Amino acid sequence: MNELDRAAIKTGNEKLTFEKKGYRFFNSAVKICLKLENEEMETQTLYQEAIKFATAKHLEKGQKVPGTDLPYVVHLSNVAMEIIIASSNTSNFNLGFAVQIALLHDTIEDTSTDFEEIENKFGIEIAKAVSALTKNSELAKEQQMQDSLARIKKLQPEVWAIKLADRITNLQKPPSNWDNSKKIKYQKEARTILKELKAGNEFLANRLEAMIEVYGTYLTVDFNDQNRKNA
């Protein structure tokens, strides 16, 4: 066998090896795409199941977004949208888990459902998350938020993210019947939520911080109070 023949064999082997590597790479890419597609389809299914359940529950009382005529599902879908966007900016984020909580987060507090119903339909981890996001009505009102935040902080970062997203969504223009003191209190609560939960999701923490500042434009200055402070 001459040098030309040996070179041809070597070239053929290298080509075969390259083709095998290319096939393996292509096969791996296909598997990854299929996995992502399956995860996306699963998230869509989880979203649909949760939003249908939550919508029906909140409609039982004809619940609206405060200060509007919009059905409450608008608020829930806005919270879910914040979570979907955050998932694209957060590593190791369980979107399927989080999007269900986003849509169900007010069901125990505001509707006829309870922990057991959520557990039976969506699982124990979802029920625990929704429960943590629910204020304990047996406590004094001024203790309820801190109690809920303490329970949230014992759970997965995704649960922290829901609370951040919920307050981001709620920091829209306040209802016309809110007086200035209520607006100030609501902004103060938002700062507390940010302080307690900002480590749970950097992207949403930054979003909430920006929204708190925007919300300040809805506050009116009490000049008498300002004069007392400057005196």
VENJO-V919365 format. One record per pair of residues at least 12 apart in sequence whose ideal C-beta (glycine too) atoms are under 10 Angstrom apart, sorted by the first residue. I is the first residue (numbers start at 1). J is the second residue. D is the distance in whole Angstrom. If there is no record, write none. Layout:
# VENJO-V919365
i: {I:I}
j: {J:J}
d: {D:D}
This chain:
# VENJO-V919365
i: {39:39:40:40:42:42:43:43:43:43:43:43:43:43:43:44:44:45:46:46:46:46:46:46:46:46:46:47:47:47:47:47:47:47:47:47:48:49:49:49:49:49:50:50:50:50:50:50:50:50:50:50:50:50:51:51:51:51:51:51:51:51:51:52:52:53:53:53:53:53:53:53:53:53:53:54:54:54:54:54:54:54:54:54:54:54:54:54:54:54:55:55:55:55:55:55:56:56:56:56:57:57:57:57:57:57:57:57:57:57:58:58:58:58:58:58:58:58:58:58:59:59:59:59:60:60:60:60:61:61:61:63:63:63:63:65:65:65:65:65:66:66:66:66:66:66:67:67:67:67:67:67:67:68:68:68:72:72:72:73:74:75:75:75:75:75:75:76:76:76:76:76:76:76:76:77:77:77:78:78:78:78:78:78:78:79:79:79:79:79:79:79:79:79:79:79:79:79:79:79:79:80:80:80:80:80:80:80:80:80:80:81:81:81:81:82:82:82:82:82:82:82:82:82:82:82:82:82:82:83:83:83:83:83:83:83:83:83:83:83:83:83:83:83:84:84:84:84:85:85:85:85:86:86:86:86:86:86:86:86:86:86:86:86:86:87:87:87:87:87:88:89:89:89:89:89:89:90:90:90:90:90:90:90:90:92:92:93:93:93:93:93:94:94:94:94:94:95:96:97:97:97:97:97:97:97:97:98:98:98:98:98:98:98:98:98:99:99:100:100:100:100:100:100:100:100:100:101:101:101:101:101:101:101:101:101:101:101:101:101:101:101:101:101:101:102:102:102:102:102:102:102:102:103:103:103:104:104:104:104:104:104:104:104:104:105:105:105:105:105:105:105:105:105:105:106:106:106:106:107:107:107:107:108:108:108:108:108:108:109:109:109:109:109:109:109:109:110:113:114:114:115:115:115:115:115:118:118:119:125:125:125:125:126:128:128:128:128:128:129:129:129:129:129:129:129:130:130:131:131:131:132:132:132:132:132:132:132:132:132:132:132:132:132:133:133:133:133:133:133:133:133:133:134:134:135:135:136:136:145:145:145:145:145:146:146:148:148:149:149:149:149:149:149:150:152:152:152:152:152:153:153:153:153:155:156:157:157:157:157:158:158:159:159:160:160:160:160:160:160:160:160:160:161:161:161:161:161:161:162:162:162:162:163:163:163:163:163:163:163:164:164:164:164:164:164:164:164:164:164:164:164:164:164:164:164:165:165:165:165:166:166:167:167:167:167:167:167:167:167:167:167:167:167:167:167:168:168:168:168:168:168:168:168:168:168:168:169:170:170:170:170:170:171:171:171:171:171:171:171:171:171:171:171:171:171:172:172:172:172:173:173:173:173:174:174:174:174:174:178:179:180:180:180:180:180:180:181:181:183:183:183:183:183:184:184:184:184:184:186:186:186:187:187:187:187:187:187:187:188:190:190:190:190:190:191:191:191:193:193:193:194:194:194:194:194}
j: {95:96:95:96:95:96:84:87:94:95:96:97:98:99:100:96:99:96:95:96:97:98:99:100:103:122:126:77:80:84:95:96:99:100:102:103:103:100:103:104:121:122:76:80:99:100:101:102:103:104:107:121:122:126:73:76:77:80:99:100:102:103:104:73:103:100:103:104:107:111:113:117:118:121:122:72:73:76:77:80:100:102:103:104:105:106:107:110:111:113:71:72:73:76:77:103:73:107:111:113:72:104:106:107:108:110:111:112:113:117:71:72:73:75:76:106:107:110:111:113:71:72:73:111:110:111:112:113:110:111:112:75:106:110:111:78:169:170:172:175:170:172:174:175:177:178:172:173:174:175:176:177:178:172:173:175:106:110:111:103:169:105:106:166:169:170:172:102:103:104:105:106:107:166:169:102:103:169:102:165:166:168:169:170:172:99:101:102:103:105:106:161:162:163:164:165:166:167:168:169:170:98:99:100:101:102:103:105:162:165:169:99:102:165:169:102:161:162:164:165:166:167:168:169:201:203:204:207:208:95:98:99:100:101:102:103:158:161:162:164:165:166:201:204:98:99:102:165:165:203:204:207:98:158:161:162:164:165:168:201:202:203:204:205:207:99:158:161:201:203:203:201:202:203:204:206:207:157:158:161:200:201:202:203:204:157:158:157:158:161:201:203:125:156:157:158:161:158:158:122:123:125:126:129:156:158:159:129:156:157:158:159:161:162:165:201:158:162:118:122:123:125:126:129:130:158:162:118:122:125:126:127:128:129:130:132:133:155:156:158:159:161:162:163:165:129:133:158:161:162:165:166:169:122:130:162:118:121:122:126:127:129:130:133:162:129:130:132:133:134:159:162:163:165:166:130:133:134:166:122:130:133:134:127:130:131:133:134:135:130:131:133:134:135:136:137:148:134:130:127:131:127:128:130:131:134:130:131:131:155:156:158:159:159:151:154:155:156:159:151:152:155:156:158:159:162:159:162:148:151:155:147:148:149:150:151:152:153:154:155:159:160:162:163:148:149:151:152:155:159:162:163:166:148:151:147:148:148:151:163:189:192:193:196:192:196:163:193:163:192:193:195:196:197:196:164:193:196:197:200:196:197:199:200:200:200:197:199:200:201:200:201:197:200:193:196:197:198:199:200:201:204:205:197:200:201:203:204:205:197:200:201:204:193:196:197:200:201:204:208:190:193:194:196:197:198:200:201:203:204:205:206:207:208:209:211:201:204:207:208:193:208:186:189:190:191:192:193:194:197:204:207:208:211:212:215:190:193:194:204:205:207:208:209:210:211:212:211:186:189:190:211:215:186:187:190:207:208:210:211:212:213:214:215:216:218:211:214:215:218:214:215:217:218:186:187:215:218:219:218:220:218:219:220:221:222:225:219:222:215:216:218:219:220:215:216:219:220:222:215:218:219:211:212:213:215:216:218:219:212:208:209:211:212:215:208:209:212:205:208:212:206:208:209:211:212}
d: {8:7:9:10:10:6:9:9:10:6:5:10:10:6:9:10:9:9:9:5:8:10:6:5:9:9:10:9:7:9:9:9:5:8:9:7:10:8:9:10:8:8:9:8:7:4:8:8:4:6:9:9:7:8:7:7:7:8:9:9:9:5:9:10:9:9:8:7:8:10:8:9:9:7:8:8:7:6:9:10:9:9:5:5:9:8:6:10:8:9:8:8:5:8:9:9:10:10:9:10:9:9:9:5:10:8:4:7:5:9:7:4:6:9:8:7:8:7:6:10:7:8:8:9:10:6:6:9:8:7:8:9:9:6:8:9:9:9:9:9:8:10:9:5:9:9:9:8:7:3:6:7:8:9:10:8:8:8:9:8:10:10:8:8:6:8:9:7:5:8:8:7:9:10:9:9:8:9:9:8:9:9:4:9:9:9:9:5:8:7:9:10:7:10:10:5:5:10:8:5:9:9:5:9:9:4:5:10:9:8:10:10:9:9:8:8:8:9:8:4:8:10:6:6:10:9:7:7:10:7:5:6:10:8:5:9:8:6:7:9:5:10:9:8:9:7:9:10:9:8:9:9:8:9:6:10:8:7:10:6:9:5:5:10:8:8:9:9:10:9:9:9:8:4:9:10:10:8:9:8:10:6:8:6:8:9:10:8:7:8:8:9:10:7:9:6:10:8:10:10:9:7:7:8:7:6:9:9:9:9:4:8:6:7:9:10:9:9:10:6:9:9:5:8:9:10:10:10:9:9:6:10:10:5:6:9:7:10:9:7:6:9:5:10:10:10:10:9:9:5:7:8:10:10:10:10:7:9:7:7:9:8:5:9:10:8:6:9:5:8:9:6:8:9:6:8:8:8:8:10:6:10:9:8:5:6:8:5:10:9:9:8:4:6:10:8:10:9:9:9:9:5:8:8:6:9:5:8:9:9:8:10:9:10:9:9:7:9:8:10:8:6:7:8:5:7:9:9:9:8:10:10:7:9:9:4:5:9:7:6:6:10:9:9:7:10:8:7:9:7:6:6:8:7:9:7:5:7:9:10:6:7:8:9:8:8:8:10:7:8:7:9:5:7:9:10:9:8:7:8:7:7:9:8:10:9:9:8:5:6:8:8:9:8:10:9:5:9:8:3:6:9:9:8:6:4:9:5:9:10:9:9:9:6:9:6:8:10:9:10:10:7:8:10:6:8:7:6:9:4:6:10:7:5:10:10:8:6:8:8:9:10:9:8:5:10:10:5:8:9:9:10:6:8:9:10:9:10:10:7:10:5:5:10:9:5:9:9:8:10:8:9:9:8:8:6:10:8:10:4:7:10:7:5:10:9:9:9:9:9:10:9:9:6:7:9:8:6:9:9:9:9:6:5:9:7:10:10:9:8:9:6:5:8:10:9:6:10:9:8:10:10:10:6:10:5:7:9:7:10:7:9:8:5:7:9:9:6:10:7:9:10:5:6:10:7}
